[in-house]
Amino acid sequence: MPVHLVRKLTAVAALAVASLSLAACSTLGIDSGPGPTETESTAATASPEATFVPGGGAEENKAYFDKTLQALLDANPDAGSHEMVNALTDAGFDKAQMEVTFDKTSVDLDADFVIVSVKMPDDMCLIGQTGTKGYASTVGAPMKSTGKCQIGVTQDIDW
C-alpha cells in the first residue's frame, strides 16, 4: 500500500477516534459540572426490579438497559462489542436499531472503550460505554445530521 494512502487512512482513523471520544464525553456528560457522577446515576437507575417496556422510550428502558449491560460486565469484565449487542438483543432490544464501536483500533490495539447504543421508539438513544474506568450510560438525542446515535464509523452488526 502506498505510504501516502497509509498516512491518509491513519489520519482518518485518528479523526474518527477523536470524534468518538469527544462525542462520548459530550454525550455522557463528562465535565458537565456539578451533579451526580455517571457511576452514581447508573447505579441509581440500574435497579434489580427493572424490566423491559416493549415499545417504550429510552427513559422508560434505561434502568433495564443498565441492568442488562452491568450484569454482562459483572460476569465478564472483558466483554466486547459482540457480547454487548447479544446481551441487549437477548434482553429484547431491537438489534436493527443498535450501533456499536469496534473492539480494536485501526492499528489493531485494544480500544480504550466500547460504546453501544440503541435508538428507541421515542427517537431517543440509549448509550452505554464500558472501558478502563468502568461502565456509564446516558439517554441522548440522535445526531441531527445523520439520525444516528453515534458519531463516526461503527461496525456492521451482521451476526
C-alpha positions as a Markdown table, in Angstrom:
| # | Residue | x | y | z |
|---|---|---|---|---|
| 1 | Met | 0.0 | 0.0 | 0.0 |
| 2 | Pro | 1.4 | 3.4 | -0.9 |
| 3 | Val | 2.8 | 5.5 | 2.0 |
| 4 | His | 0.5 | 8.5 | 1.3 |
| 5 | Leu | -2.5 | 6.2 | 1.4 |
| 6 | Val | -1.4 | 4.7 | 4.7 |
| 7 | Arg | -0.9 | 8.2 | 6.1 |
| 8 | Lys | -4.3 | 9.3 | 4.9 |
| 9 | Leu | -6.0 | 6.3 | 6.4 |
| 10 | Thr | -4.2 | 6.8 | 9.7 |
| 11 | Ala | -5.3 | 10.4 | 9.8 |
| 12 | Val | -8.9 | 9.5 | 9.0 |
| 13 | Ala | -8.9 | 6.8 | 11.7 |
| 14 | Ala | -7.4 | 9.2 | 14.3 |
| 15 | Leu | -10.0 | 11.7 | 13.4 |
| 16 | Ala | -12.8 | 9.1 | 13.8 |
| 17 | Val | -11.4 | 8.0 | 17.2 |
| 18 | Ala | -11.1 | 11.6 | 18.4 |
| 19 | Ser | -14.7 | 12.3 | 17.2 |
| 20 | Leu | -16.0 | 9.3 | 19.0 |
| 21 | Ser | -14.1 | 10.3 | 22.1 |
| 22 | Leu | -15.5 | 13.8 | 22.0 |
| 23 | Ala | -18.9 | 12.5 | 21.3 |
| 24 | Ala | -18.7 | 10.1 | 24.2 |
| 25 | Cys | -17.5 | 12.8 | 26.6 |
| 26 | Ser | -20.2 | 15.2 | 25.4 |
| 27 | Thr | -22.9 | 12.6 | 25.3 |
| 28 | Leu | -22.1 | 11.0 | 28.6 |
| 29 | Gly | -21.9 | 14.4 | 30.3 |
| 30 | Ile | -18.2 | 14.3 | 31.3 |
| 31 | Asp | -17.1 | 17.6 | 32.8 |
| 32 | Ser | -20.6 | 18.9 | 32.8 |
| 33 | Gly | -20.3 | 20.5 | 36.2 |
| 34 | Pro | -21.9 | 19.7 | 39.5 |
| 35 | Gly | -24.3 | 16.7 | 39.7 |
| 36 | Pro | -24.1 | 13.0 | 40.2 |
| 37 | Thr | -21.3 | 11.1 | 38.6 |
| 38 | Glu | -22.1 | 8.7 | 35.8 |
| 39 | Thr | -21.4 | 5.8 | 38.2 |
| 40 | Glu | -23.8 | 7.2 | 40.8 |
| 41 | Ser | -26.5 | 7.9 | 38.2 |
| 42 | Thr | -26.1 | 4.5 | 36.6 |
| 43 | Ala | -26.2 | 2.8 | 40.0 |
| 44 | Ala | -29.3 | 4.7 | 40.9 |
| 45 | Thr | -31.2 | 3.6 | 37.8 |
| 46 | Ala | -29.9 | 0.0 | 37.5 |
| 47 | Ser | -32.4 | -1.3 | 40.0 |
| 48 | Pro | -32.9 | -5.1 | 40.3 |
| 49 | Glu | -36.6 | -4.8 | 39.5 |
| 50 | Ala | -36.0 | -3.0 | 36.2 |
| 51 | Thr | -37.9 | -4.6 | 33.3 |
| 52 | Phe | -38.1 | -4.1 | 29.6 |
| 53 | Val | -41.0 | -2.0 | 28.3 |
| 54 | Pro | -41.7 | -3.1 | 24.7 |
| 55 | Gly | -42.4 | -0.1 | 22.6 |
| 56 | Gly | -41.3 | 2.1 | 25.4 |
| 57 | Gly | -38.9 | 5.0 | 25.2 |
| 58 | Ala | -35.3 | 5.5 | 26.2 |
| 59 | Glu | -36.1 | 6.9 | 29.7 |
| 60 | Glu | -38.5 | 4.1 | 30.4 |
| 61 | Asn | -36.0 | 1.4 | 29.4 |
| 62 | Lys | -32.7 | 3.0 | 30.7 |
| 63 | Ala | -32.7 | 1.1 | 34.0 |
| 64 | Tyr | -33.2 | -2.2 | 32.2 |
| 65 | Phe | -30.5 | -1.3 | 29.6 |
| 66 | Asp | -28.1 | -0.6 | 32.5 |
| 67 | Lys | -29.2 | -3.8 | 34.4 |
| 68 | Thr | -28.6 | -5.9 | 31.3 |
| 69 | Leu | -25.1 | -4.4 | 30.5 |
| 70 | Gln | -24.0 | -4.3 | 34.1 |
| 71 | Ala | -24.9 | -8.0 | 34.6 |
| 72 | Leu | -22.9 | -8.9 | 31.5 |
| 73 | Leu | -19.9 | -6.8 | 32.6 |
| 74 | Asp | -20.1 | -8.2 | 36.2 |
| 75 | Ala | -20.0 | -11.7 | 34.7 |
| 76 | Asn | -17.4 | -10.9 | 32.1 |
| 77 | Pro | -15.4 | -7.6 | 32.6 |
| 78 | Asp | -13.7 | -8.2 | 29.3 |
| 79 | Ala | -17.0 | -8.4 | 27.3 |
| 80 | Gly | -16.7 | -6.7 | 23.9 |
| 81 | Ser | -19.0 | -5.4 | 21.3 |
| 82 | His | -20.5 | -8.7 | 20.2 |
| 83 | Glu | -21.3 | -9.7 | 23.7 |
| 84 | Met | -22.9 | -6.4 | 24.5 |
| 85 | Val | -25.1 | -6.4 | 21.4 |
| 86 | Asn | -26.0 | -10.1 | 22.0 |
| 87 | Ala | -26.9 | -9.3 | 25.6 |
| 88 | Leu | -29.1 | -6.4 | 24.6 |
| 89 | Thr | -30.7 | -8.4 | 21.8 |
| 90 | Asp | -31.4 | -11.3 | 24.2 |
| 91 | Ala | -33.0 | -8.8 | 26.6 |
| 92 | Gly | -35.5 | -7.6 | 24.0 |
| 93 | Phe | -33.8 | -4.6 | 22.4 |
| 94 | Asp | -34.0 | -4.3 | 18.6 |
| 95 | Lys | -30.7 | -5.3 | 17.1 |
| 96 | Ala | -31.6 | -3.4 | 13.9 |
| 97 | Gln | -31.6 | -0.1 | 15.9 |
| 98 | Met | -28.2 | -0.7 | 17.5 |
| 99 | Glu | -24.8 | 0.8 | 16.8 |
| 100 | Val | -21.5 | -0.4 | 18.3 |
| 101 | Thr | -17.9 | 0.7 | 18.1 |
| 102 | Phe | -15.0 | -1.5 | 17.4 |
| 103 | Asp | -13.1 | -3.6 | 19.9 |
| 104 | Lys | -9.8 | -2.8 | 18.2 |
| 105 | Thr | -8.3 | 0.4 | 16.8 |
| 106 | Ser | -7.2 | 0.8 | 13.2 |
| 107 | Val | -3.7 | -0.3 | 14.3 |
| 108 | Asp | -5.0 | -3.5 | 16.0 |
| 109 | Leu | -4.7 | -2.3 | 19.6 |
| 110 | Asp | -7.5 | -2.9 | 22.1 |
| 111 | Ala | -9.9 | 0.0 | 22.2 |
| 112 | Asp | -9.9 | 2.0 | 25.4 |
| 113 | Phe | -13.7 | 1.8 | 25.4 |
| 114 | Val | -16.6 | 0.3 | 23.6 |
| 115 | Ile | -19.9 | 2.2 | 23.0 |
| 116 | Val | -23.2 | 0.5 | 22.2 |
| 117 | Ser | -26.4 | 2.4 | 21.5 |
| 118 | Val | -30.0 | 1.6 | 20.8 |
| 119 | Lys | -32.3 | 4.1 | 19.1 |
| 120 | Met | -35.6 | 3.6 | 20.9 |
| 121 | Pro | -39.2 | 4.1 | 19.5 |
| 122 | Asp | -39.4 | 7.6 | 21.0 |
| 123 | Asp | -36.4 | 8.5 | 18.7 |
| 124 | Met | -34.1 | 8.9 | 21.7 |
| 125 | Cys | -30.9 | 6.9 | 22.1 |
| 126 | Leu | -29.8 | 4.7 | 25.0 |
| 127 | Ile | -26.0 | 4.9 | 25.0 |
| 128 | Gly | -23.7 | 2.7 | 27.1 |
| 129 | Gln | -19.9 | 2.8 | 27.4 |
| 130 | Thr | -17.5 | 0.4 | 29.0 |
| 131 | Gly | -13.8 | 0.8 | 29.4 |
| 132 | Thr | -10.9 | 1.1 | 31.7 |
| 133 | Lys | -12.9 | 3.4 | 34.1 |
| 134 | Gly | -16.0 | 1.1 | 34.3 |
| 135 | Tyr | -19.5 | 1.4 | 32.8 |
| 136 | Ala | -21.5 | 4.6 | 32.2 |
| 137 | Ser | -24.7 | 5.3 | 30.3 |
| 138 | Thr | -27.0 | 8.1 | 29.2 |
| 139 | Val | -30.0 | 9.0 | 27.2 |
| 140 | Gly | -29.4 | 11.4 | 24.3 |
| 141 | Ala | -30.9 | 12.7 | 21.1 |
| 142 | Pro | -29.7 | 11.3 | 17.8 |
| 143 | Met | -27.3 | 13.4 | 15.7 |
| 144 | Lys | -29.4 | 15.8 | 13.7 |
| 145 | Ser | -27.3 | 15.4 | 10.6 |
| 146 | Thr | -27.4 | 11.6 | 10.4 |
| 147 | Gly | -30.2 | 10.5 | 12.7 |
| 148 | Lys | -27.7 | 8.0 | 14.3 |
| 149 | Cys | -26.9 | 7.7 | 17.9 |
| 150 | Gln | -23.1 | 7.8 | 17.4 |
| 151 | Ile | -20.7 | 9.9 | 15.5 |
| 152 | Gly | -18.1 | 8.3 | 13.2 |
| 153 | Val | -17.7 | 4.8 | 11.9 |
| 154 | Thr | -19.4 | 2.0 | 13.7 |
| 155 | Gln | -19.1 | -1.7 | 12.9 |
| 156 | Asp | -21.8 | -3.6 | 10.9 |
| 157 | Ile | -23.9 | -5.7 | 13.2 |
| 158 | Asp | -24.1 | -8.7 | 10.9 |
| 159 | Trp | -24.1 | -11.5 | 13.4 |
